[in-house]
């Protein structure tokens, strides 16, 4: 070995890589903008009252509410937009089966009943 010559050992290489990774994370943390994640599907609570199907349709269209009618009970799915969008045809056609009763009662707020029209 000559004087002034340096031969890196595996420990030196490992420490150098660890320092590079740490430096990269620190720089990324310092330069990255602080972005607050938006609150997903935050909607004000809907008043509990009985409604006609026309009112339910109006709330769906005008206020973009995700209202589901199961056995003449109205549930607000507005906090679960993804589930509503995936099953929109079933929910809006009012053909929800008995399997939805337990799900709706357990997870979503009951906001009223469907009034029968004369």
C-alpha positions as YAML, in Angstrom:
chain: A
units: angstrom
residues:
- id: 1
  name: UNK
  ca: [0.00, 0.00, 0.00]
- id: 2
  name: UNK
  ca: [1.32, 3.40, -0.96]
- id: 3
  name: UNK
  ca: [1.26, 6.47, 1.23]
- id: 4
  name: UNK
  ca: [-1.74, 8.69, 0.51]
- id: 5
  name: UNK
  ca: [-3.70, 5.90, -1.06]
- id: 6
  name: UNK
  ca: [-7.08, 5.08, 0.48]
- id: 7
  name: UNK
  ca: [-8.89, 1.80, 0.05]
- id: 8
  name: UNK
  ca: [-12.56, 1.89, 1.18]
- id: 9
  name: UNK
  ca: [-13.76, -0.99, 3.29]
- id: 10
  name: UNK
  ca: [-17.30, -2.44, 3.16]
- id: 11
  name: UNK
  ca: [-18.07, -0.56, 6.39]
- id: 12
  name: UNK
  ca: [-17.01, 2.73, 4.76]
- id: 13
  name: UNK
  ca: [-19.25, 2.07, 1.74]
- id: 14
  name: UNK
  ca: [-22.21, 1.15, 3.97]
- id: 15
  name: UNK
  ca: [-21.83, 4.30, 6.07]
- id: 16
  name: UNK
  ca: [-21.54, 6.43, 2.94]
- id: 17
  name: UNK
  ca: [-24.78, 4.98, 1.51]
- id: 18
  name: UNK
  ca: [-26.60, 5.48, 4.81]
- id: 19
  name: UNK
  ca: [-25.46, 9.11, 4.92]
- id: 20
  name: UNK
  ca: [-26.63, 9.69, 1.34]
- id: 21
  name: UNK
  ca: [-30.07, 8.22, 2.06]
- id: 22
  name: UNK
  ca: [-30.40, 10.29, 5.25]
- id: 23
  name: UNK
  ca: [-29.29, 13.45, 3.42]
- id: 24
  name: UNK
  ca: [-31.81, 12.82, 0.64]
- id: 25
  name: UNK
  ca: [-34.65, 12.40, 3.15]
- id: 26
  name: UNK
  ca: [-33.68, 15.56, 5.03]
- id: 27
  name: UNK
  ca: [-33.51, 17.63, 1.84]
- id: 28
  name: UNK
  ca: [-36.81, 16.20, 0.62]
- id: 29
  name: UNK
  ca: [-38.45, 16.97, 3.97]
- id: 30
  name: UNK
  ca: [-37.12, 20.53, 4.00]
- id: 31
  name: UNK
  ca: [-38.04, 21.34, 0.41]
- id: 32
  name: UNK
  ca: [-41.36, 19.56, 0.20]
- id: 33
  name: UNK
  ca: [-44.36, 21.86, 0.58]
- id: 34
  name: UNK
  ca: [-46.59, 21.14, 3.51]
- id: 35
  name: UNK
  ca: [-49.78, 19.95, 1.88]
- id: 36
  name: UNK
  ca: [-52.78, 19.26, 4.01]
- id: 37
  name: UNK
  ca: [-54.88, 16.42, 2.75]
- id: 38
  name: UNK
  ca: [-58.43, 17.54, 2.07]
- id: 39
  name: UNK
  ca: [-61.08, 16.08, 4.30]
- id: 40
  name: UNK
  ca: [-62.73, 13.45, 2.19]
- id: 41
  name: UNK
  ca: [-66.48, 13.58, 1.75]
- id: 42
  name: UNK
  ca: [-67.21, 16.03, 4.53]
- id: 43
  name: UNK
  ca: [-70.83, 17.01, 4.15]
- id: 44
  name: UNK
  ca: [-73.16, 18.59, 6.65]
- id: 45
  name: UNK
  ca: [-75.61, 16.26, 8.35]
- id: 46
  name: UNK
  ca: [-78.99, 15.98, 6.72]
- id: 47
  name: UNK
  ca: [-82.06, 16.79, 8.79]
- id: 48
  name: UNK
  ca: [-84.03, 13.70, 9.79]
- id: 49
  name: UNK
  ca: [-87.52, 13.85, 8.34]
- id: 50
  name: UNK
  ca: [-89.82, 11.85, 6.09]
- id: 51
  name: UNK
  ca: [-89.61, 12.67, 2.37]
- id: 52
  name: UNK
  ca: [-91.28, 11.76, -0.88]
- id: 53
  name: UNK
  ca: [-89.31, 10.06, -3.64]
- id: 54
  name: UNK
  ca: [-89.37, 13.35, -5.57]
- id: 55
  name: UNK
  ca: [-87.63, 15.07, -2.65]
- id: 56
  name: UNK
  ca: [-85.06, 12.26, -2.51]
- id: 57
  name: UNK
  ca: [-84.38, 12.65, -6.24]
- id: 58
  name: UNK
  ca: [-84.11, 16.42, -5.87]
- id: 59
  name: UNK
  ca: [-81.58, 16.07, -3.03]
- id: 60
  name: UNK
  ca: [-79.58, 13.62, -5.14]
- id: 61
  name: UNK
  ca: [-79.55, 15.91, -8.17]
- id: 62
  name: UNK
  ca: [-79.33, 19.41, -6.71]
- id: 63
  name: UNK
  ca: [-77.31, 18.85, -3.55]
- id: 64
  name: UNK
  ca: [-75.35, 15.82, -4.77]
- id: 65
  name: UNK
  ca: [-76.49, 13.81, -1.78]
- id: 66
  name: UNK
  ca: [-75.97, 10.06, -1.87]
- id: 67
  name: UNK
  ca: [-79.34, 8.96, -0.56]
- id: 68
  name: UNK
  ca: [-80.29, 5.29, -0.62]
- id: 69
  name: UNK
  ca: [-83.78, 3.93, -0.09]
- id: 70
  name: UNK
  ca: [-84.00, 0.44, 1.40]
- id: 71
  name: UNK
  ca: [-87.43, -0.88, 2.39]
- id: 72
  name: UNK
  ca: [-88.85, 2.67, 2.46]
- id: 73
  name: UNK
  ca: [-86.10, 3.91, 4.80]
- id: 74
  name: UNK
  ca: [-83.76, 6.65, 3.59]
- id: 75
  name: UNK
  ca: [-80.04, 6.38, 4.41]
- id: 76
  name: UNK
  ca: [-77.40, 9.03, 3.74]
- id: 77
  name: UNK
  ca: [-74.33, 7.53, 2.00]
- id: 78
  name: UNK
  ca: [-72.76, 10.97, 1.43]
- id: 79
  name: UNK
  ca: [-69.74, 10.08, 3.58]
- id: 80
  name: UNK
  ca: [-69.12, 6.97, 1.45]
- id: 81
  name: UNK
  ca: [-69.12, 8.38, -2.08]
- id: 82
  name: UNK
  ca: [-67.09, 5.47, -3.51]
- id: 83
  name: UNK
  ca: [-69.56, 2.81, -2.38]
- id: 84
  name: UNK
  ca: [-72.45, 4.88, -3.67]
- id: 85
  name: UNK
  ca: [-70.84, 5.45, -7.07]
- id: 86
  name: UNK
  ca: [-70.05, 1.74, -7.53]
- id: 87
  name: UNK
  ca: [-73.67, 0.76, -6.82]
- id: 88
  name: UNK
  ca: [-75.47, 3.83, -8.18]
- id: 89
  name: UNK
  ca: [-77.72, 1.86, -10.56]
- id: 90
  name: UNK
  ca: [-78.98, -0.37, -7.76]
- id: 91
  name: UNK
  ca: [-79.51, 2.49, -5.31]
- id: 92
  name: UNK
  ca: [-81.27, 4.85, -7.69]
- id: 93
  name: UNK
  ca: [-83.51, 2.16, -9.18]
- id: 94
  name: UNK
  ca: [-84.80, 1.41, -5.67]
- id: 95
  name: UNK
  ca: [-84.15, -2.31, -6.04]
- id: 96
  name: UNK
  ca: [-81.93, -2.79, -3.00]
- id: 97
  name: UNK
  ca: [-82.32, -6.26, -1.60]
- id: 98
  name: UNK
  ca: [-82.42, -7.48, 1.96]
- id: 99
  name: UNK
  ca: [-78.61, -7.77, 2.04]
- id: 100
  name: UNK
  ca: [-78.38, -3.96, 2.17]
- id: 101
  name: UNK
  ca: [-80.60, -3.63, 5.27]
- id: 102
  name: UNK
  ca: [-77.94, -4.75, 7.75]
- id: 103
  name: UNK
  ca: [-75.20, -2.73, 6.04]
- id: 104
  name: UNK
  ca: [-77.25, 0.46, 5.99]
- id: 105
  name: UNK
  ca: [-78.50, 0.15, 9.56]
- id: 106
  name: UNK
  ca: [-75.01, -0.48, 10.89]
- id: 107
  name: UNK
  ca: [-72.93, 2.03, 8.91]
- id: 108
  name: UNK
  ca: [-75.04, 4.91, 7.65]
- id: 109
  name: UNK
  ca: [-77.34, 7.49, 9.27]
- id: 110
  name: UNK
  ca: [-81.07, 6.94, 8.88]
- id: 111
  name: UNK
  ca: [-82.45, 10.30, 7.70]
- id: 112
  name: UNK
  ca: [-86.13, 9.50, 7.34]
- id: 113
  name: UNK
  ca: [-88.73, 7.33, 5.67]
- id: 114
  name: UNK
  ca: [-90.30, 7.50, 2.22]
- id: 115
  name: UNK
  ca: [-93.79, 9.00, 2.26]
- id: 116
  name: UNK
  ca: [-96.39, 7.23, 0.13]
- id: 117
  name: UNK
  ca: [-97.97, 9.42, -2.51]
- id: 118
  name: UNK
  ca: [-101.69, 9.30, -3.21]
...
